Each structure stands twice: as structure tokens, then as C-alpha cells.
Amino acid sequence: MPRWFHRTLAFLLFASVAPAWAAIPVYGYQVVHAWPHDTAAYTEGLFYKDGHLYESTGQVGESTVRKVALETGEVLQRHRLPRQYFGEGIVDWKGRMVQLTWQSGTGFVYDLASFTPQKTFSYPGEGWALTRDDRQLYMSDGTAELRVLDPETLAEVRRIQVTADGVPVTHLNELEWVDGEIYANVWLTDRIARIDPASGHVVGWIDLSGLFDISQLPNPVDDVLNGIAWDAAGKRLFVTGKCWPRLFEIRLVRRADR
């Protein structure tokens, strides 16, 4: 989200969801590799496909979709959104790329190979992130609900209420489908929720505290953890943040303590 929120919001969000974290398995991480990441990329969406990363960046007047070389961080292909749009999540579907915008109620569909815009679509409320399985798309909007979309019409089919020990988990942000679960960044925290898409229950937390010191960044209030990509064939998990200089490949480690 944009650079005008304050640390007090992060504190209030942490206080509201922290009690629900206690009884759910927590996973730490091991860094397998660190790759370069463009510090001008205000990451809003991320996925991995055929050896490359695809990334959506935000900020009004600066939003893009891009194809990125994993090993070097080089932007191989880029499309700039019209200046009035704040770019958000992206997902691929059958040779196309679908992108949300934040508060405009407008999404874009591109040809994945060329980034040529094909059409727009509309939705109510805010757009935050997208992911998919092999049948449908999943969309976050900043609330504790995930919307399920028909991938062909992009119409909403139903919603999934996300809870942790019965408590709604709000501020669900960037999404990724990982081996039958939906991974979701919880905005303004160092946590990723592992969500069972059938029930909406959080079945695990990934604690990425200490992965990167955002106090080093020019805008540490907003340049937070956001961005998850999964290489299904290689079983590799990638994470990054807004304007971070690194994208990390990590391995999850179950923690004995909570």
C-alpha cells in the first residue's frame, strides 16, 4: 500500500491478530540463496513461471508489470500502467496475465508473452493480490475474506473467510498457491499465513522475522515484506519485499517454540 501509513497501524494490527497465533504451528526459515532485486520495485504481485519471475509494482504514476531474470534481477520486459492506476497483484492463466489495481475497481488482462493489453474488467472494493490453482483464481482485498473468481469471466463465484483459531485474519495481501495451500502475506507484519482453501483456516504461520532489516531502507514504514513466488517443479520458495535489494529463496523449518 502507499507511503502514508504509520507504524501505529502496524502495532494495532499485530495486537489484533497475535492471540490467534499462539496455538498454530510456526515455521522459521533457512536462506538457501539471495538474488538481486530492483530497489525501485514497490512489489505488489509476484509469481514464477518457466524460469522467470513476473512482478507487479505499485505507486500511482509508477506502476508496472515486468518479467525479471531470477539470477540477476534484470528487467527483461516491462509494461507501464496508465498513470492513474496503482498496480496490485498478478496471476497467469492460459497464456494470459491478470492484474488488479488498488482502489480503481479496474483489472487488466494481458497477453503473457507480449504484455499486450487485451481487456479490462471490473470488481467492487479494493484489489490487493491474486493466485490460482488449476481451476480458479483467488483474490485478496485487504480484508479477512478471499474472493474466488471464475478464471474465464473473472466474475466472483464465492468467498472464503480466513480465520486463525476462530479469529478473522485481516490485511491478507500478496498470495501464492503452494502445494494445495494458499500462502498470504499479512500486511505490515513479518508473517505469512498458510491457509487451507477448503476451510479458510490458517494451518501454519511462517515467521520471517530477521530476514531483512527494513530500517536500512529509505521508507521503512512502508517497504515491508510482500511478495511470494513458488517454483512448483523445483520446489523452491521465493520471498521479497517492497523496494528490497534482495529476493530470497528460503527453506521452511518447523519451530518447536511458539
C-alpha positions as a LaTeX table, in Angstrom:
\begin{tabular}{lrrr}
\hline
Residue & $x$ (\AA) & $y$ (\AA) & $z$ (\AA) \\
\hline
Met1 & 0.00 & 0.00 & 0.00 \\
Pro2 & 1.12 & 3.63 & $-0.45$ \\
Arg3 & 3.66 & 5.53 & 1.59 \\
Trp4 & 1.41 & 7.41 & 4.02 \\
Phe5 & 0.59 & 4.82 & 6.67 \\
His6 & 2.15 & 4.88 & 10.13 \\
Arg7 & 3.78 & 2.41 & 12.49 \\
Thr8 & 0.81 & 2.73 & 14.85 \\
Leu9 & $-1.31$ & 0.83 & 12.33 \\
Ala10 & 1.24 & $-1.97$ & 12.28 \\
Phe11 & 1.16 & $-2.12$ & 16.08 \\
Leu12 & $-2.64$ & $-2.26$ & 16.19 \\
Leu13 & $-2.73$ & $-4.95$ & 13.52 \\
Phe14 & $-0.17$ & $-7.06$ & 15.41 \\
Ala15 & $-2.13$ & $-6.70$ & 18.64 \\
Ser16 & $-5.39$ & $-7.74$ & 16.97 \\
Val17 & $-4.11$ & $-11.00$ & 15.45 \\
Ala18 & $-1.31$ & $-12.03$ & 17.80 \\
Pro19 & $-3.55$ & $-14.04$ & 20.20 \\
Ala20 & $-4.64$ & $-16.24$ & 17.31 \\
Trp21 & $-1.03$ & $-17.12$ & 16.52 \\
Ala22 & $-0.36$ & $-18.96$ & 19.75 \\
Ala23 & $-1.88$ & $-22.40$ & 19.05 \\
Ile24 & $-0.96$ & $-22.76$ & 15.36 \\
Pro25 & 2.32 & $-24.34$ & 14.18 \\
Val26 & 5.01 & $-21.80$ & 13.43 \\
Tyr27 & 7.74 & $-22.24$ & 10.81 \\
Gly28 & 11.01 & $-20.41$ & 10.68 \\
Tyr29 & 13.32 & $-20.38$ & 7.67 \\
Gln30 & 16.75 & $-21.06$ & 6.29 \\
Val31 & 18.05 & $-18.84$ & 3.49 \\
Val32 & 19.09 & $-21.02$ & 0.56 \\
His33 & 20.11 & $-18.20$ & $-1.73$ \\
Ala34 & 19.77 & $-14.42$ & $-2.07$ \\
Trp35 & 19.19 & $-12.96$ & $-5.51$ \\
Pro36 & 19.32 & $-9.29$ & $-6.64$ \\
His37 & 16.03 & $-7.37$ & $-6.61$ \\
Asp38 & 15.28 & $-3.95$ & $-8.08$ \\
Thr39 & 15.07 & $-1.41$ & $-5.24$ \\
Ala40 & 12.72 & 0.70 & $-7.40$ \\
Ala41 & 10.21 & $-2.18$ & $-7.49$ \\
Tyr42 & 7.42 & $-1.49$ & $-4.99$ \\
Thr43 & 6.39 & $-5.14$ & $-5.10$ \\
Glu44 & 2.65 & $-5.86$ & $-5.12$ \\
Gly45 & 2.45 & $-9.15$ & $-7.04$ \\
Leu46 & 4.92 & $-11.91$ & $-7.82$ \\
Phe47 & 4.94 & $-15.33$ & $-9.45$ \\
Tyr48 & 7.46 & $-17.71$ & $-11.01$ \\
Lys49 & 6.96 & $-19.33$ & $-14.41$ \\
Asp50 & 9.26 & $-21.11$ & $-16.85$ \\
Gly51 & 12.47 & $-19.90$ & $-15.26$ \\
His52 & 11.49 & $-16.27$ & $-14.81$ \\
Leu53 & 9.83 & $-14.08$ & $-12.23$ \\
Tyr54 & 6.83 & $-11.95$ & $-13.12$ \\
Glu55 & 6.30 & $-8.93$ & $-10.89$ \\
Ser56 & 3.73 & $-6.20$ & $-10.47$ \\
Thr57 & 4.78 & $-2.92$ & $-8.88$ \\
Gly58 & 2.66 & $-0.21$ & $-7.31$ \\
Gln59 & 2.50 & 3.54 & $-6.72$ \\
Val60 & 0.40 & 5.92 & $-8.79$ \\
Gly61 & 2.30 & 7.02 & $-11.89$ \\
Glu62 & 4.97 & 4.35 & $-11.37$ \\
Ser63 & 3.08 & 1.04 & $-11.62$ \\
Thr64 & 4.36 & $-1.69$ & $-13.93$ \\
Val65 & 4.19 & $-5.33$ & $-14.79$ \\
Arg66 & 7.53 & $-6.89$ & $-15.62$ \\
Lys67 & 9.37 & $-10.09$ & $-16.49$ \\
Val68 & 12.55 & $-10.47$ & $-14.45$ \\
Ala69 & 15.64 & $-12.66$ & $-14.67$ \\
Leu70 & 15.88 & $-14.51$ & $-11.35$ \\
Glu71 & 19.67 & $-14.76$ & $-11.25$ \\
Thr72 & 20.44 & $-11.10$ & $-11.99$ \\
Gly73 & 17.26 & $-9.18$ & $-11.18$ \\
Glu74 & 17.40 & $-7.66$ & $-14.67$ \\
Val75 & 14.06 & $-6.47$ & $-16.01$ \\
Leu76 & 13.68 & $-8.26$ & $-19.33$ \\
Gln77 & 10.27 & $-6.92$ & $-20.27$ \\
Arg78 & 8.09 & $-4.14$ & $-18.88$ \\
His79 & 4.68 & $-2.60$ & $-19.37$ \\
Arg80 & 3.72 & 0.65 & $-17.63$ \\
Leu81 & 0.17 & 1.13 & $-16.44$ \\
Pro82 & $-1.71$ & 4.36 & $-17.22$ \\
Arg83 & $-0.63$ & 6.95 & $-14.68$ \\
Gln84 & $-3.90$ & 6.99 & $-12.74$ \\
Tyr85 & $-3.65$ & 3.33 & $-11.68$ \\
Phe86 & $-1.95$ & 1.82 & $-8.64$ \\
Gly87 & $-0.86$ & $-1.67$ & $-9.72$ \\
Glu88 & $-1.53$ & $-4.64$ & $-7.44$ \\
Gly89 & $-1.50$ & $-8.45$ & $-7.69$ \\
Ile90 & $-0.94$ & $-10.57$ & $-10.79$ \\
Val91 & $-1.51$ & $-14.17$ & $-11.84$ \\
Asp92 & $-1.09$ & $-16.18$ & $-15.04$ \\
Trp93 & $-3.88$ & $-18.14$ & $-16.67$ \\
Lys94 & $-3.68$ & $-19.98$ & $-20.01$ \\
Gly95 & $-1.27$ & $-17.64$ & $-21.76$ \\
Arg96 & $-2.67$ & $-14.51$ & $-20.15$ \\
Met97 & $-1.72$ & $-12.40$ & $-17.17$ \\
Val98 & $-4.40$ & $-10.89$ & $-14.96$ \\
Gln99 & $-3.65$ & $-7.81$ & $-12.86$ \\
Leu100 & $-5.58$ & $-5.93$ & $-10.19$ \\
Thr101 & $-5.39$ & $-2.26$ & $-9.25$ \\
Trp102 & $-5.80$ & $-0.96$ & $-5.75$ \\
Gln103 & $-8.79$ & 1.41 & $-5.48$ \\
Ser104 & $-9.87$ & 1.88 & $-9.08$ \\
Gly105 & $-12.12$ & $-1.18$ & $-9.29$ \\
Thr106 & $-10.40$ & $-2.00$ & $-12.59$ \\
Gly107 & $-8.33$ & $-5.01$ & $-13.58$ \\
Phe108 & $-6.29$ & $-5.68$ & $-16.70$ \\
Val109 & $-5.75$ & $-8.80$ & $-18.80$ \\
Tyr110 & $-2.57$ & $-9.04$ & $-20.88$ \\
Asp111 & $-1.08$ & $-11.47$ & $-23.32$ \\
Leu112 & 1.56 & $-13.11$ & $-21.13$ \\
Ala113 & 4.18 & $-13.37$ & $-23.88$ \\
Ser114 & 3.97 & $-9.81$ & $-25.20$ \\
Phe115 & 2.34 & $-7.91$ & $-22.28$ \\
Thr116 & $-0.13$ & $-6.53$ & $-24.81$ \\
Pro117 & $-3.31$ & $-5.40$ & $-23.03$ \\
Gln118 & $-6.31$ & $-7.47$ & $-24.13$ \\
Lys119 & $-9.18$ & $-6.24$ & $-21.98$ \\
Thr120 & $-10.23$ & $-4.71$ & $-18.68$ \\
Phe121 & $-12.66$ & $-5.97$ & $-16.07$ \\
Ser122 & $-14.36$ & $-4.52$ & $-13.01$ \\
Tyr123 & $-14.83$ & $-5.58$ & $-9.40$ \\
Pro124 & $-16.20$ & $-3.89$ & $-6.26$ \\
Gly125 & $-13.94$ & $-2.73$ & $-3.47$ \\
Glu126 & $-10.17$ & $-2.87$ & $-3.40$ \\
Gly127 & $-7.83$ & $-5.20$ & $-5.26$ \\
Trp128 & $-4.73$ & $-6.48$ & $-3.43$ \\
Ala129 & $-3.45$ & $-9.82$ & $-4.73$ \\
Leu130 & $-4.12$ & $-12.86$ & $-6.92$ \\
Thr131 & $-3.13$ & $-16.50$ & $-7.11$ \\
Arg132 & $-4.64$ & $-19.64$ & $-8.62$ \\
Asp133 & $-4.97$ & $-23.40$ & $-8.61$ \\
Asp134 & $-5.79$ & $-25.35$ & $-11.76$ \\
Arg135 & $-9.50$ & $-24.44$ & $-11.64$ \\
Gln136 & $-9.99$ & $-20.94$ & $-10.27$ \\
Leu137 & $-8.41$ & $-17.70$ & $-9.14$ \\
Tyr138 & $-8.15$ & $-16.39$ & $-5.58$ \\
Met139 & $-8.16$ & $-12.67$ & $-4.81$ \\
Ser140 & $-7.38$ & $-10.72$ & $-1.64$ \\
Asp141 & $-8.82$ & $-7.30$ & $-0.92$ \\
Gly142 & $-7.25$ & $-6.36$ & 2.42 \\
Thr143 & $-9.99$ & $-7.97$ & 4.49 \\
Ala144 & $-10.23$ & $-11.40$ & 6.11 \\
Glu145 & $-12.01$ & $-12.77$ & 3.03 \\
Leu146 & $-10.55$ & $-14.24$ & $-0.13$ \\
Arg147 & $-12.68$ & $-13.96$ & $-3.24$ \\
Val148 & $-12.85$ & $-16.92$ & $-5.61$ \\
Leu149 & $-13.05$ & $-15.86$ & $-9.26$ \\
Asp150 & $-14.00$ & $-17.66$ & $-12.43$ \\
Pro151 & $-10.74$ & $-17.50$ & $-14.44$ \\
Glu152 & $-12.51$ & $-17.05$ & $-17.77$ \\
Thr153 & $-15.11$ & $-14.42$ & $-16.87$ \\
Leu154 & $-13.29$ & $-13.02$ & $-13.81$ \\
Ala155 & $-16.64$ & $-12.88$ & $-12.05$ \\
Glu156 & $-16.75$ & $-13.59$ & $-8.33$ \\
Val157 & $-18.03$ & $-17.08$ & $-7.51$ \\
Arg158 & $-17.84$ & $-17.15$ & $-3.72$ \\
Arg159 & $-15.76$ & $-16.03$ & $-0.74$ \\
Ile160 & $-13.56$ & $-17.79$ & 1.81 \\
Gln161 & $-13.46$ & $-16.44$ & 5.36 \\
Val162 & $-9.90$ & $-16.77$ & 6.70 \\
Thr163 & $-9.58$ & $-17.44$ & 10.42 \\
Ala164 & $-6.87$ & $-18.42$ & 12.89 \\
Asp165 & $-8.30$ & $-20.29$ & 15.87 \\
Gly166 & $-11.67$ & $-18.75$ & 15.08 \\
Val167 & $-10.37$ & $-15.17$ & 14.81 \\
Pro168 & $-10.61$ & $-13.44$ & 11.38 \\
Val169 & $-7.21$ & $-12.65$ & 9.88 \\
Thr170 & $-7.36$ & $-9.29$ & 8.16 \\
His171 & $-4.90$ & $-7.49$ & 5.88 \\
Leu172 & $-4.29$ & $-10.55$ & 3.74 \\
Asn173 & $-2.05$ & $-9.30$ & 0.97 \\
Glu174 & 0.20 & $-10.99$ & $-1.62$ \\
Leu175 & $-0.89$ & $-14.57$ & $-2.34$ \\
Glu176 & 0.71 & $-17.74$ & $-3.69$ \\
Trp177 & $-0.62$ & $-21.26$ & $-4.23$ \\
Val178 & 1.88 & $-23.70$ & $-2.69$ \\
Asp179 & 1.20 & $-27.46$ & $-2.73$ \\
Gly180 & $-2.52$ & $-27.18$ & $-2.05$ \\
Glu181 & $-2.33$ & $-24.27$ & 0.39 \\
Ile182 & $-2.65$ & $-20.53$ & $-0.10$ \\
Tyr183 & 0.26 & $-18.58$ & 1.34 \\
Ala184 & $-0.64$ & $-14.98$ & 2.22 \\
Asn185 & 1.49 & $-12.11$ & 3.45 \\
Val186 & $-0.17$ & $-10.43$ & 6.42 \\
Trp187 & 0.46 & $-6.81$ & 5.56 \\
Leu188 & 2.70 & $-4.83$ & 7.92 \\
Thr189 & 3.91 & $-7.97$ & 9.70 \\
Asp190 & 6.76 & $-10.42$ & 9.19 \\
Arg191 & 4.31 & $-13.33$ & 8.92 \\
Ile192 & 2.91 & $-15.40$ & 6.10 \\
Ala193 & $-0.30$ & $-17.31$ & 6.76 \\
Arg194 & $-0.61$ & $-20.84$ & 5.38 \\
Ile195 & $-4.31$ & $-21.17$ & 4.57 \\
Asp196 & $-6.39$ & $-24.27$ & 3.88 \\
Pro197 & $-8.51$ & $-23.12$ & 0.91 \\
Ala198 & $-11.30$ & $-25.61$ & 1.71 \\
Ser199 & $-11.94$ & $-24.34$ & 5.24 \\
Gly200 & $-10.23$ & $-20.95$ & 5.31 \\
His201 & $-8.37$ & $-22.00$ & 8.45 \\
Val202 & $-4.79$ & $-20.89$ & 9.00 \\
Val203 & $-2.89$ & $-24.16$ & 9.41 \\
Gly204 & 0.55 & $-22.65$ & 9.88 \\
Trp205 & 2.44 & $-19.40$ & 10.26 \\
Ile206 & 5.76 & $-18.62$ & 8.60 \\
Asp207 & 7.75 & $-16.19$ & 10.73 \\
Leu208 & 10.24 & $-14.28$ & 8.59 \\
Ser209 & 11.50 & $-12.00$ & 11.34 \\
Gly210 & 15.11 & $-11.02$ & 10.73 \\
Leu211 & 15.11 & $-11.96$ & 7.06 \\
Phe212 & 15.90 & $-8.39$ & 6.05 \\
Asp213 & 16.41 & $-5.25$ & 8.12 \\
Ile214 & 13.98 & $-2.76$ & 6.59 \\
Ser215 & 15.40 & 0.03 & 8.74 \\
Gln216 & 18.14 & 0.20 & 6.09 \\
Leu217 & 15.59 & 1.37 & 3.51 \\
Pro218 & 14.57 & 4.98 & 2.78 \\
Asn219 & 10.92 & 4.25 & 3.68 \\
Pro220 & 10.98 & 1.53 & 6.35 \\
Val221 & 7.37 & 2.19 & 7.40 \\
Asp222 & 6.03 & 1.02 & 4.06 \\
Asp223 & 8.77 & $-1.00$ & 2.40 \\
Val224 & 7.67 & $-4.18$ & 4.15 \\
Leu225 & 7.66 & $-7.88$ & 3.39 \\
Asn226 & 5.43 & $-8.52$ & 0.37 \\
Gly227 & 5.96 & $-10.98$ & $-2.45$ \\
Ile228 & 5.78 & $-14.77$ & $-2.58$ \\
Ala229 & 6.61 & $-16.97$ & $-5.57$ \\
Trp230 & 6.68 & $-20.76$ & $-5.82$ \\
Asp231 & 8.63 & $-22.86$ & $-8.28$ \\
Ala232 & 6.42 & $-25.96$ & $-8.25$ \\
Ala233 & 8.78 & $-28.08$ & $-10.36$ \\
Gly234 & 11.89 & $-27.21$ & $-8.36$ \\
Lys235 & 10.07 & $-26.93$ & $-5.00$ \\
Arg236 & 11.65 & $-23.53$ & $-4.40$ \\
Leu237 & 10.01 & $-20.79$ & $-2.34$ \\
Phe238 & 10.94 & $-17.16$ & $-3.02$ \\
Val239 & 10.06 & $-14.13$ & $-0.90$ \\
Thr240 & 10.87 & $-10.43$ & $-1.08$ \\
Gly241 & 9.55 & $-7.04$ & $-0.02$ \\
Lys242 & 8.71 & $-3.64$ & $-1.40$ \\
Cys243 & 11.89 & $-1.99$ & $-2.71$ \\
Trp244 & 14.10 & $-4.63$ & $-1.11$ \\
Pro245 & 17.56 & $-5.11$ & $-2.68$ \\
Arg246 & 17.28 & $-8.90$ & $-2.35$ \\
Leu247 & 14.86 & $-11.68$ & $-3.24$ \\
Phe248 & 15.37 & $-14.72$ & $-1.03$ \\
Glu249 & 14.99 & $-18.41$ & $-1.72$ \\
Ile250 & 14.10 & $-19.94$ & 1.64 \\
Arg251 & 13.51 & $-23.37$ & 3.15 \\
Leu252 & 10.90 & $-23.69$ & 5.90 \\
Val253 & 11.89 & $-25.11$ & 9.29 \\
Arg254 & 9.29 & $-26.17$ & 11.86 \\
Arg255 & 9.85 & $-24.40$ & 15.16 \\
Ala256 & 9.34 & $-26.13$ & 18.48 \\
Asp257 & 8.53 & $-22.88$ & 20.26 \\
Arg258 & 5.54 & $-20.68$ & 19.53 \\
\hline
\end{tabular}
